[in-house]
């Protein structure tokens, strides 16, 4: 398989299905940066996001023979990644319920440089936004993150999540309303 961006995802999938591991590696290299951003937004923890994406790519490799080449690769990989994020969130909830790990996501470290009060305030506000997004129920968080941060259209998000475009629109509206309500109280 020759290297280069001129090779389409479909060609890479076909080559990977025929046993070319480097083709799958190139496909992963194209999509992992976007998937890491998505997983980080979903899990609010970079280490958990990396684990989720790594698990998603392993699952994609194992399920490659079932992939319908008439479909686009990006939504397929996104769906697998979202499923791995859901698994991670369920595991995190169980660990927290049984007290197996402390929740330190709310810890912020101040900027050590004097005179950086506005940057510190911005970082704290950003951390608060991330925390509030994390607290959204999955049915609101997933379409919100896909459209707002992953840059998906509502139609793409609907296809990935297996719901209607109107449901995506409604859930995004509700997510934004909840976030606005929570910040109005602050």
C-alpha positions in Angstrom: 0.0 0.0 0.0 1.5 3.3 -1.0 1.3 6.2 1.4 -0.5 9.4 0.8 -3.7 11.3 1.3 -4.8 10.5 -2.3 -5.9 7.0 -1.1 -9.6 7.1 -0.1 -10.9 5.6 3.1 -12.8 3.0 1.0 -9.6 1.9 -0.7 -7.9 1.6 2.7 -10.8 -0.5 4.1 -10.7 -2.8 1.0 -6.9 -3.2 1.5 -7.3 -3.8 5.2 -9.9 -6.4 4.6 -7.5 -8.2 2.3 -5.0 -8.4 5.2 -2.9 -5.2 4.7 -2.4 -4.1 8.3 -0.6 -0.8 7.2 -3.8 0.2 5.4 -5.8 -0.1 8.6 -3.0 1.8 10.4 -3.3 4.7 8.0 -7.0 4.7 8.3 -6.7 4.9 12.1 -4.1 7.7 11.8 -6.6 9.7 9.7 -9.5 9.3 12.2 -8.0 9.0 15.6 -7.3 12.7 16.3 -11.0 13.5 15.7 -12.1 10.5 17.7 -9.8 11.5 20.6 -11.4 14.9 20.8 -14.9 13.3 20.8 -14.0 10.8 23.5 -12.3 13.5 25.6 -15.4 15.6 25.4 -17.6 12.7 26.3 -15.4 11.4 29.2 -13.8 14.7 30.4 -10.6 12.7 31.0 -7.8 12.4 28.5 -6.5 9.0 29.8 -10.0 7.5 29.7 -10.5 9.0 26.3 -7.3 7.4 25.0 -8.3 4.0 26.4 -11.8 4.3 24.8 -10.4 5.2 21.4 -7.8 2.4 21.6 -10.5 -0.1 22.5 -12.7 1.3 19.7 -9.9 0.8 17.1 -9.3 -2.7 18.4 -13.0 -3.5 18.0 -13.0 -1.9 14.5 -10.1 -4.1 13.5 -11.9 -7.2 14.8 -15.2 -6.2 13.1 -13.6 -5.1 9.8 -14.8 -8.1 7.9 -18.4 -7.1 8.7 -18.0 -3.5 7.6 -20.3 -2.6 4.6 -17.9 -0.9 2.1 -20.9 1.1 0.7 -21.0 3.0 4.0 -18.8 5.8 5.1 -16.0 4.9 7.5 -16.2 8.0 9.8 -19.7 7.4 11.2 -18.8 3.7 11.7 -15.7 4.6 13.7 -17.6 7.3 15.6 -20.3 4.9 16.6 -17.8 2.4 17.9 -16.0 5.1 19.8 -19.3 6.4 21.3 -20.1 2.8 22.4 -16.7 2.5 24.1 -17.3 5.9 25.8 -20.6 4.6 27.1 -18.9 1.5 28.5 -16.3 3.7 30.2 -19.0 5.9 31.7 -20.8 2.9 33.0 -17.7 1.5 34.5 -16.8 4.9 36.1 -20.3 5.1 37.7 -19.9 1.6 39.1 -16.5 2.4 40.5 -17.8 5.6 42.1 -20.9 3.8 43.6 -18.7 1.2 45.2 -16.0 3.7 46.2 -13.2 2.2 44.2 -11.8 5.5 43.1 -12.0 9.1 44.1 -13.4 11.7 41.6 -10.7 14.3 41.1 -12.0 15.8 37.9 -13.0 19.1 39.6 -9.5 19.8 40.8 -8.0 22.9 39.1 -4.5 24.1 39.4 -3.9 27.9 39.3 -1.6 29.4 36.8 1.8 29.9 38.6 2.5 33.2 36.8 1.4 36.3 38.7 -1.0 38.7 36.9 -2.8 36.0 35.0 -6.1 36.3 36.9 -8.2 36.5 33.7 -6.6 33.4 32.3 -7.2 31.5 35.5 -10.8 32.7 35.6 -11.2 31.5 32.0 -9.7 28.1 32.8 -12.0 27.7 35.8 -15.0 28.6 33.7 -13.9 26.1 31.0 -13.5 23.4 33.7 -17.0 24.2 35.0 -18.4 23.9 31.5 -16.7 20.6 30.9 -17.9 19.3 34.3 -21.5 20.4 33.5 -21.3 18.7 30.1 -20.1 15.6 31.8 -23.2 15.7 34.1 -25.6 15.8 31.2 -27.5 12.5 30.7 -26.0 10.4 27.8 -29.1 10.9 25.6 -28.5 14.7 25.7 -24.7 14.7 25.9 -24.1 12.5 22.9 -25.9 14.5 20.2 -24.7 17.8 21.8 -21.0 16.7 21.7 -21.4 15.2 18.2 -22.9 18.4 16.7 -21.2 21.1 18.9 -17.7 19.8 19.2 -17.3 17.0 16.6 -18.7 19.2 13.9 -21.3 16.7 12.7 -24.5 17.8 11.1 -27.7 16.9 12.8 -28.4 14.4 10.1 -25.0 12.7 10.6 -25.6 12.6 14.4 -29.0 11.1 13.9 -27.6 8.4 11.7 -24.8 7.6 14.2 -27.1 7.5 17.2 -29.9 5.7 15.4 -32.5 8.4 16.1 -34.4 11.0 14.0 -33.0 14.4 13.1 -35.8 16.0 15.1 -34.8 14.0 18.1 -31.2 15.3 17.7 -32.5 18.8 17.4 -34.7 18.5 20.5 -31.9 16.9 22.6 -29.4 19.5 21.7 -31.9 22.2 22.6 -32.6 20.5 26.0 -28.8 20.1 26.6 -28.2 23.8 25.9 -31.2 24.7 28.1 -29.8 22.7 31.0 -26.4 24.2 30.7 -27.8 27.7 30.5 -30.0 27.0 33.6 -27.0 25.7 35.5 -24.8 28.7 34.6 -27.6 31.1 35.4 -27.5 29.8 39.0 -23.8 30.4 39.3 
